[in-house]
Amino acid sequence: MKAERRREVLVCGAAAGLAMGAFALAAAVRGRWPGGADAIAVPYHAHLWDLLHGQATGDLLFNWNSGYGVPFLADFFAYLMNPFSWPTALLPRDQGHLAVFLVALATIGLGTALMAHLLGRLHPGPRWLRVFAAVGYGLCAWVLDIGGGAPMWLWGLVSLPLLGLVGDWCLHERRWVAGALCVALAWAGNLYTAALATLIAGLLFAVRLFATPRPFRHRVRATGRAVTLTTAGVLLAAPVLFVAVRAARGAQPESPVQPLGPSGLDGHLAQLLPAITGGRPLPDVAIGVLGLLLVCGLPFNRRVRVRERAAWCAALLLVVLSFVWTPTVLVWHGLAIPAGGPYRVSFVLSGLLVLAGWVSLAHRPDRVTLLGGAALTATIAALAAARGSVHASTWVLLGVGGAVLLAALAALDRRHTDRRVTALATWVIGGAVLGNAVWSGYAALGAAPDDGVSPAAVRAGHAAVRAGADWPDLRSDPGPHAFTPNDPLLLNGQGGGYSSGYLPTVAALLLHDLGAGWTAGGRQTGGVTDPVGRALFGVGAHLDDAPRPPGFTAVRAPAPPLVTVLPPGARTATSSVWSRQESLLGSQVYDAPLPVPAGGPAPTLHGTSGWSVPGGAEGTVFTAACTPGSTAYVHPLWYRGTVSGLGTDFRSDGEQPTTAVPVHRLGTVPADGTVRVTLRSDVVSQVPARPIGCLRADALAAAVTRLTAAGATRVEAGGHTLTAALPAGSTGTALFSVPATEGWTCAVDGGAGVVPTPVLGMIGVPLGGGAGRVSCAFRPPGLTEGLTVASGTAAVFVLVAVFARLSRRPTRVPRRERRLAARH
């Protein structure tokens, strides 16, 4: 038994080593990291580094760095629960791409090893061939194209074979507690991929349950065992589930995405071929030439029972059809096709293809099987030949690699084959699989966008942000996104930029209403870039718009504290971005006249909803009267075209509702007080009713001085708390420059905690007849309920484990009875 276990460990380790080595070799030869890690993976791992080294301003519950203060626990569960992410804190902070690469490498290795073990449980077969089949899963096209730069999704590569092994335990009616713990591990690692892996693992369980004759009673017991342990495992991960569901309910909705258009049979078939790059987004399901030949040969393999063949072919057909029909694609993605890619779940189909291919390989395919698989593969290649994504490397891998693999597989099938021939054929298959993996990885990395973020540049930006740090008295905002949409995380500042699937709608709308831009329909926000917006959020320092050698420059500006006081009876206005800013500032600092058309194609005013500007190269001219010497700003919002005025020209790429353009500085208002702006629209586009605002610097300075005098005298910030000492007897409303997301409770002078009253989206706390201290604390919605459910489930686990232990303990026979038995 011990020898068998050692051999199994060797097989799984070999599979992991081959997959990891091929992935690393492809990256080394190409000289590039896997693409797609910049927006999410690298900044989040930098923030994890700060958390583990005690340098973050927030904690696991709350993120003070991004969005001017947003919940973080759901994002931690979504983006950083891959266990391999945590040891990366041992690396230097600026080695974000290396950290993500190592996380991907380790996850690929574990997923491949588990798949190799699952294949052995599915059907016995040659160990080394099991290794090569598992490599096709660990380096499937989804891993090379998407998963390598997304450690959070890559955990699904582990979850699928892990849950498949749990299903195997259910079939053999053992390890209920261990199986439930594995389900909990999969779901806690990443909810999104775990849910899909659970569906495929359930399908695999059903195929195995009904593909071979079994007593009806056994089927009922195995099914009951699978259902109960899966339910228990999911409930054990309840904190993750409850927090994520509540966060998703309050998150900014996904931007509308058009349903999938017709891709054609050839387009989907092409995705089965190796080294496919470019073209329309389609499921990345390729598992290498070996896997393709084996899957295509399965229907012809007479050594596999008809019933089993039919079950596997039906399961594959069912899943394949669900990937090409829009309603079922929506189901795979929670009824919303994600903007980041409509086939982010394609690894589950790759896993099913590998499992089906192994069933054929384990039954030692004969010549009919090999010829049938080759013919079907050739048919697929012929149908996909016209696709632009099929390159010369694909034909080389199919032609040369396919011929070599067919010859080696045919040699293995011969009766009384010499051991040396068998060993040679096995090594040839291994070499072909390894070459296919490296070549496919090389092609995929070449097609990925070059991130181009150097550690030296990150160090310079991080140092500049730290140079301006004054938290919690004021914020140090990274300003323009020099590197990623998550620069505040990457540089450890306190900015408005954030890209997250759980970004609260309250935070997105607050920034949107105050003139900050957004993309992805509000799931990716920018920070405020105008003086009033920065004053409202207590930004005392921000990085300069353009980095200067040898690094960045921190620009300082006067700003009130993070907690200010609005006087009693203060009114809020929402007619324009300028009036909203003035309402929170408590002072009038803008001239925001209704502009007058003064040339070019005539625009149409639709009341408060804005102007429709005709398209054309001539351009529509607006004029507005402002105070001479003030600074003119324009808020294009959804406008698409060029904007010119006061010596400034810039491109506005707005598109409602996905892309909102932030407030942009035009220049100093001339002595005649006339601001002239020309809009050259690409198409009929829209701007706000009052797109031009002229800021009076002296009025803003007076407002900041007043707010500082009446605001907090001292601010204390914990990981998820904010406390302010106010001038004694303060009345009105304490205004926290933090989005009023669900989960905050506030208390005045140590009184009972109450839910704050939002003021245009910011946290507002009424002070009553007078107060000198106000404090707020955040607790993620759903956390209490999740911990309660998980605690109850854990208690059940303990009882089940104890009962199972006692039931396995041998019954002690009294000594007298043992003596009697010995005599007889």
Steps between C-alpha positions, in 0.01 A plus 500: 500500500779742590680422174182565306456834675858595421446417135181707497680796656769463235240501222322807635829678561619420148178640352533817705867538414443458127215752492686755709821451304327542165322815617820651639700400192246662267515823703880492506533442126245771424655729763163625623268456793147370443284794392189635665631522856536877526145614571424257782763244596813714541340788697307262725816304580677826579218581741528153652869571554408821684242318713738222602782744574282739700539786253141520375268773621206257512448136587318197363162660564557842346720658234599860566724503191241480221178677412566740792398218733317182394428155651774248439411157640301391193788612277747310718289187463472551124857597412735383776362174640726287285722355778806533280454879499593541865864381493574760231525753783852364547600661169590871468191718466581623151527147355128476429528324166739242643260440788207442265714274282602286797140475620395388153788252484416339834127486424564339161720242669241411766213487251699274267603270783141464621383429146765229462373337820137533389578330169636203691184484708286530188660198333830316552756544226869555427638747754714706264218533250286630786768762562494616137120511488491713817747750350245565224262618771752702701609690188172518313444807284294669774799492736735639236264773378310606814581310816873569507438866578203445733594299811148539641340319205791259473395342829220341296771289335549343844133487595386288205722193558471545876120480482534212254695310765229582753251340262722192484492476881122520487488214251708291739302625803790634703657822629184704554671753727807534277278539195297778659821678602624478140174653378543781752860555383389525138215741575705716734784526246279654234120488498464567131716218370399264783133520408578406141747230601231355727261475205754312289604281794132416548475410132811281531349333806178429309690355203699268725193406700294392200765399244566172680248257648447564872234393751222755535556517875863593449407776257257648753757489782776649285274778375382582850857509620601735219208736559546518877875552501479760223234689694704479820816619322324798346349591838843477659610767250197710599702810606638523147163425343292738712743790479540457123125479437427810708788689337382399152149619583632847580763510225494711188320295231697350215502724195264380228665260260347398172396134476738270323485531126528208260852361511448214261578133539851551365576762764414272789672199344817704453525543878569128531822537302837582662674840491187695400540875560304810408159521343163545670461404869411130503538218754868421565465122530800353315674223697780418258531263206510187718179586680326598176589170331382300801167683537430473129582129515273424797184437291696240298664321793334158512688411816288750692155366579224643284314626803807681631584647162146625458502661845828683437402615151163625627665691785750663264229589250286654774780724629620594149151609398470707817807696388355602164142593593457847649239407768723226644809721476306748712429227752871414520570865591219566745256637238737778390764467230807662661672788327838342573428204272201280428687172549683537830380153602634298210749310719212278615448375146874444463496288813210293372680448167812376680297260713320361195827467311652307787211253497595419142875491567465281810319241287802492263353629174540268203569589139134562422480741791818681396395525135154621598646761735746615233224526240276700732790728597580557132135586435504756782821652365360517147182675617701750705769563238349824378509664843758774542588368846645180349870564441789306349605374843161333535555300182851402607376374836209316339698351213832409654380458858189308398697257285756436774232446763298264280809290431589484869145411605484231233827353631356485852198307375698218339486170683820358649673834447857506624549704817756715326250583227238581763741723688609674179138559395420640843794740489405607148146581620645692793731699275215581263274611785773717652586657165134568428458666840807723467415600144139581589613698803753689288227591250253605771752722679589665173136589438452646849530878548831619639437636851819704503498593872856497624586448868710819493202709388280346769764576762517863385123543510475328837771724645329815369168400654668427833674836485161671496341269757314667789238237581255525669513879513502522120517266202791440264338426163704326226310717255502401132524129428864474404506120525166328561136580578589400858791736556388589856553134594818467299657815650334484846333839473146612582341573165172462318613254236366148540425206272294228663199283432376589850541878473193638688250690293497772767874558455486489121211747483657735755818530297303519178280783634802696621673496163728197515504278195410135478528213256347152480164650585622623838686190613824688445515850643758775485591756761392862497744724316368853564582719805149498647465124470836450667401737781175309555690175546776649713775442243800686633748363245476335161745387237575734215320436172819400320793314660831678475839330507609341720146448638177665605427823682255536788296820461359644823190714537302628801207274590257470792511192726324176412212594732336841459176654628212620286302772684136438597255559215759449228331411171624264234472565128535236230446689175865477387838376611584855605194539724557159660858591584389835644232331713758276670747787525237724656609799289445638151830492315398455134352703220293241312295691240282331240720503186386673183544340153721735298585322176509178303222241488227601743470283813169410666434557870294227671432679825715385793604183318746691282585602145502282191801604291492412127790313349733653244848640446383864520422484869239661719607811692374587849574819692455570870549813710725454806697712745825618336804330653307198620591152376265335250423130518287288273309182583447306176349198680368274216635713215700331220717731292758775543471798735685828435502816706730753667804348333418144608417211269419151620319189391182395682408133460173488690236239427186474707477309729836320480751788491462832684763769442621696806513875550779647289686830541481743206692805617479848643196710407613805294440862595176522300355213705405292194572129494482361147488122458485307173363146489576283199291188540564168331126430502199664657613525861382650827646735758345619828273802502768702682827342386719804584590609851738781589669466838587809706819416686442752780153360569638148523780609733247669729279190496793273591599734785144501636464122478836448669405732786160336554610145420675231694785607725631144507426196286583143598466213253512131578483212258124546460419791734516878478473730802503880499529751781292809416494849648285485815130553439513441124156490340372403159629190320843342529603419144748214453674509163426130460233333283195405709513128420285250686662375819588827676369587846581828670475639851504856632681567830510130580124449458317214337610404152269601216507464124639822350291732283656526153565849365524474120665161554741597779466390863302758694445488876248746655655662807175601671520782753878497508781246512877477534575151378367272229618151410406251229579131464451264206395136500451315170135412440449124511806426714306437822248274328778314317700440818187376676421248226864388475522454879188282503633296210837459670323363808323244281836410348648431839208277595521307172877457534469376860220261408698365205804453721304312763325281245836390356648419842510122555276374777698383801428141601507436878810313620294206629339447159841522330632222727202279422546559128869411528423169669267397222 
